[in-house]
Amino acid sequence: MWRLYLCLLVALAEPFLNSKKTYEYKYEGLVRVGQDMPDLVESALKLRCTFKIIGESPQTFVLQISNVDFEDFNGIPEKSVFSPSEKLTKRLSAEFSQPIVFEFSKGQITDIRTAPGVSNTVVNIVRGILGFLQVTVKTTQSFYELVELGIHGVCQSTYTVEEDSNAKELIVTQMVDIKNCQQPAALYSGMAHAPEDKFSKQRGESVVSTVKHTYTVKSTADGGLITKASTQERQYFSPFNVKGGNSRMLALRDIELLKVSDTADKIVTVQVQSRGNLMYKTEKDLKPIPVVMINLNNPAPKILDLIKRLAQANIYHVDSASSTDILDLIQLLRVATLENLEQLWKQVSGNDEHRYLLYTHERILKFLETRFKVGDITANEEFLTIPFSKSPTLLWNTVVLAYGSLLYRYCVYTDPCPITVVQPLLDMAASSLSKNSAAAEKLPTRVQGAAVQAFRLLAYRDPHSVQDIVLNLFVQKTLPAEIRMLACMVLLETKPSIALISVITEVLLEETDLQVASFSYSLLKGIAKSRTPDNQNLYRYSKSMHFDWFHDDFLFGTSTDVYMLKNESLIPSKLMLKGKIHFIGRILQLLELGVHADGIQELLAGKIPQLTDFASIMKILTDWQNLPKDRPLLTAYVRLFGQEAFLMDVNGESIQSIIKSFSPSAGKESKVWEKIQDVQKGTSWHWTKPHLVYEARFIQPTCLGLPVEISKYYSILNAFTMKAKAEINPPPKEHLGELLSSDISLQTDGFAG
């Protein structure tokens, strides 16, 4: 008998809607953002309405929303009041008045359907309204945990249940952990090159959120009826650690049952389409920048006006007031069509300064493809057309690296990454393999080293697979010392376990190559002294030096690594310098510089005893012409934000070209001669280029279905102005050597910033 009574109680407590009834509720929601400190301005939005839930079938119901009223607040609390937001109310009321159909069964909303014209914004607010029905009640337990779907995503919920026997009601409290959702509705955009640092998050957070739902469930003959529901959501944000001060977002939602009546007439609904479940859906188009309040209609004339204004305002100095104009320009270029860009091109094509300002956003790439085919852009402008220029080797290398970086950023937030965007790189790889069938061990050391370093980016996604590969390389004593040292460096960047560190030390105890032993030891020693969170749990030859600092209150720090890789030669085979920034729980690989010196090593092989002074070194280096043409003296590279941005080989051909251009015997065919003639006539350069260096957006839904966005933008503007005129007496007539006997005076004026 007791078991029968218990089952009956559970059934009566489970939220239930009778398809033959109409339920009328009143609703009030509030979102407030501010510092939560006296005499500081806050902003808020309030929504009031009433809604009815009308049954169509046992699992299908219609939501009718009426008496919609929005109010906004911008001022100091207790000194200012809410004001009616008539435009917003009028704009959204028409959409709210359309019937909304949803499926509801056993306390779960499985599908929401609306008319095709209802905006995503309104559907999200509807999700916030209907969210009060999504609750799991267990009367057999006073405390339980579940993973459930809600407006914030699929998240962990903790329930407590209290019984009010006098009122025959249950008070259900639900706490939702929205920071560790299995499938979060929150959207991160940007920061693709700054992977998360879980160890930093253990020291503090820049965003802390709490969500608490309270339900009053009354037992009825049909089942549990929710008579009241309230939600309190708090979010604290700081650019650093929230422990040291923060901004606060408060969202409140209150729903109260007004009456229950029999359904008189069925609602006739128009054709509806599925809009998904209760999880918040972010707008697909994230082009608008929230901090930019600008009319985006008819962007072409506004873009032209901004281009002229930026060029004029930064001729003799960098105008700090231009930062707003940069964001305005980027925002307008994001919404400009190809027709708009064609129109602008006709107006700026005759002005180099204005043309460069037009290349401020990635949308210009598609347009530049057209200009490239027409042939009316310069060689420097071809660099911006990423896939279309193969002319100079240095330019093509930069183009390929830039495309790879764009591809990486795109694929971080796109899974799986479309094959169409990866195909150009696959084609280049296939072409290279078909031309070079040599075994991997026969490739130059610098090529093998580049392949090993490529695992560094993969290490963030699949550290265990990378550990297996690079550990295998590290223990192979037949490989060149440089390759083994690079493998050790990559291995330690995967944040290996203590067990794996023990394997490395065991290998080093029996290591016979002092270069490998010294470098690996200095790596471990530097990491053991590290203060940055990501390294807290680890531990006259090749060396590694590590310098860092980290501030817990700011969750901010920097680290620098210097690597010197050597083999049998006195001259290092490779020098590397890396700098990282640790901030708001992420690691940004800011800059990396590297130089390979294989060619110089080969020149100096066996000649070390002859290096007695500078003259002897220069004498040996003059033998560079004897090197094979495919063997560079030096290879330099630059990585920005972990991505290859620059690669240059200094080989015999490039050195010969430089020597020929500056040779005293060089004549009018030399490019240097052409520049000298220009300077004699008087020349000037003015170049202005804005950059949106950093854009990161975090969009998180509130319990009301309204989003809260935390955005960070960092823009810079580079400007360069130069005027120069030279007087040469007598001027050169046949070759550059004549300048050695001429009097030269040069007048210059300009600035760079």
C-alpha positions, 0 to 999 in steps of 0.5 A, a space after each residue: 500500500 505504501 509503494 502504491 501511495 508513493 507512486 501516486 505522489 510522484 505522478 501527481 508532482 510531475 509537471 503536467 498540462 491538461 490539453 483541455 484547459 487554458 492556463 493564464 500567467 503573468 510574466 515579468 523579466 529584468 536584465 540589469 548591467 552595472 558595477 553594483 556600486 553607489 552613484 554609478 550608472 547602470 543599464 537595464 531592460 524590463 519586459 512585462 506581458 501575460 500569456 496563455 497556454 492552450 491545449 491542442 492535443 495531449 502533447 501539443 500546446 499553443 502559446 499566446 502572448 499579449 500585453 507586451 511592454 518593454 521599459 529601459 533604464 539608463 541612469 543611477 539607481 534610486 535617482 533615475 526611473 524606467 522609461 517606456 520603450 515604445 519603439 521596441 514594444 511596437 516593433 516586437 508586439 506584432 511578432 509576439 501576437 502570432 500563435 506559437 506552438 510547442 510540444 510538451 511531455 513529462 516536463 520536457 519541451 521538445 519542439 517550438 514552432 512559429 510562423 516563418 516571419 518570427 525573428 530569432 530574437 523573439 523565439 529566444 524570448 519565447 524560450 525564456 518564457 517557456 523555460 519555467 516548464 522545463 523542470 524535473 521533480 522527484 518526490 522520492 529524493 530531497 536532493 538529486 543531480 541531473 544533466 538537462 537541456 535548458 536555455 543555457 545548453 545541456 548543463 548539470 542541474 542540482 535540485 532540492 525539494 521541500 514539501 509544504 504539507 499544509 498547502 499541498 505544494 512542493 518548493 523545488 530549487 534548481 541550481 544550474 552550472 552553466 560554466 561547465 555545460 556539456 553542450 553550451 549555448 554560449 558562443 565564443 568568437 575570436 581568440 582562435 590563436 589563444 587556447 584555453 589554460 585550464 590551470 589558470 582557471 583554477 586560480 581564478 575566473 574572469 567570468 563567474 555565473 550563477 543561475 537559481 530557479 525556484 518553482 512552486 508545484 501544486 498537486 492536482 488531480 491531473 498532476 503537478 501544476 506550476 503556480 509560481 516560478 522565479 529565476 535569479 541569474 548573476 554574472 560577474 565579469 572582469 578583464 582580469 580576476 573577478 576576485 579583484 572587482 568586477 561588473 555585474 549582470 543581474 537577470 530576474 524572471 517571475 511567473 505567476 499563475 493567474 487562472 485555469 479555465 476550460 478551453 472554449 474554442 480551439 486556436 486556428 494556427 497558421 502554417 508553422 515551422 520548427 525552431 528547435 528546442 529550448 536551447 538558445 540559438 545565436 544569430 548566424 550573422 555576427 557582423 554587427 559590432 555592438 559598440 558601433 552605433 551607426 546606420 548600416 544602410 547605403 554603406 558606400 558613401 559612408 565608407 568613402 567619407 571615412 577613408 578620406 577622413 582617416 587619410 587626412 587626419 593622419 598626415 602629420 601625426 596619428 590622431 588618437 580620435 581615429 579609433 572610433 572611425 576605424 571600427 566604423 569603417 570595418 563595420 561598414 565594410 562587413 555589410 558592403 556588397 560587391 556592387 558597393 565595392 565596385 562603386 568605391 573602386 571607381 572613386 578611389 582607384 586614382 589615389 594610392 592612399 585611399 586604395 590601401 585604406 579600402 583593404 581594411 577588412 577580409 571581405 575585400 579578398 573576393 573583390 580583389 580577385 576580380 581586380 587581379 583578373 582585370 590587372 589593375 592592382 599593383 604588385 604590393 596589392 597582389 599580396 592581399 589577394 592571398 590565393 592569386 599571386 605566385 610571382 616573387 618567392 618571398 611574396 608567395 611564401 607569405 601568401 601561403 602562410 597567411 592562408 594557412 593562418 586564416 584556415 586555422 582560425 576558421 576551422 577552430 570554430 567549424 567542425 568538421 572543417 570543409 574540404 573545400 577550404 583545405 583543398 588548396 593546401 592539399 593540392 600544394 602538398 600533393 604537388 610537392 610529393 610528386 616532385 620530390 619522392 626522396 625519403 624523409 631521412 634524406 630531406 634537409 635537416 631544416 625541412 625535417 625540423 619544420 615538420 616536427 615543429 608543425 606538431 606544436 599546433 596539433 598538441 593543443 587538440 590531440 596531445 596524446 597522439 603528438 606525445 607518441 610521435 615526438 617521443 618516438 623521434 626523441 629516443 631515436 639516436 640515429 636522427 640528427 641532434 637538432 631534430 631530437 632537440 626539437 622533438 623534446 621541445 614539442 613533447 614538453 609543450 604537450 604538458 606531459 604527465 610526471 610518468 612521461 617526464 620520468 621516461 625523458 629523464 631515463 633516456 637522458 641518463 644514457 644519452 651520449 650526445 651532449 648537445 641533446 643532453 644539455 638542451 633537454 636538461 635546460 628545458 626541464 630546469 627552466 620549466 621547473 622554475 616556471 611560475 605560469 599556471 600551465 607549467 606548475 605541474 611539470 618539472 657551452 652546449 645546446 641550451 634553453 632559457 625560460 623567463 616568466 612571471 604571473 600575477 594571480 590577482 590580474 590572471 595575467 603574465 608573460 613568458 619568454 623562451 630562448 632556444 639555441 640548438 647546436 650540433 658538432 659545429 661551434 656555430 648554432 644551427 638554429 636560434 629561436 625566441 618565443 614570447 607568450 602572454 597569459 591572460 583571462 585564462 588563455 595563452 596567446 603565443 604572441 611572437 616567435 623569431 627563428 634563424 637556421 644557419 645550415 649554410 653558414 655551418 657548411 661553409 665553416 665546417 672544418 675551418 673553425 681553427 682559422 677563425 682568429 679575427 673578423 677578417 678571417 671570418 669574412 674571408 671564409 664567408 666569401 665562399 658562399 658562391 660555392 654552395 649549391 643553389 638550393 642550399 640557403 646560407 640562412 633561413 629566417 621565419 616569424 610566427 605571429 600568434 602561433 601562425 607562420 607569418 614570414 619565411 625567407 631564405 637568404 641564398 646565393 642568388 639573393 645575395 648576388 642580386 643585392 651586391 649587383 644593385 649596389 655595386 659601383 659599376 651598376 648603371 641605369 638598369 639598377 633599381 637603386 639608380 631609379 630611386 636616386 633619380 626620384 629623390 633628386 626630383 623630390 619625392 613623398 610617401 604617405 601611407 595610412 593603414 588601420 588594423 583591427 588587431 584583436 576582436 573577441 566576443 563572448 555571447 551568453 544567453 540569460 534566463 529571459 532569452 536576451 543575450 549578454 555580450 562581453 566584447 573586446 576590440 583592439 584597433 591600431 592605426 599605422 601612418 607613415 609620411 616621408 618627404 625627401 629631396 636630394 641635391 647631388 653635385 655633380 649628378 651621376 651619369 653612367 654608374 653609381 660609382 660616380 656618387 663617391 666623388 659627388 657632394 650630396 645633401 638630403 632634405 627630409 621631413 616626415 613621421 612614422 607612428 
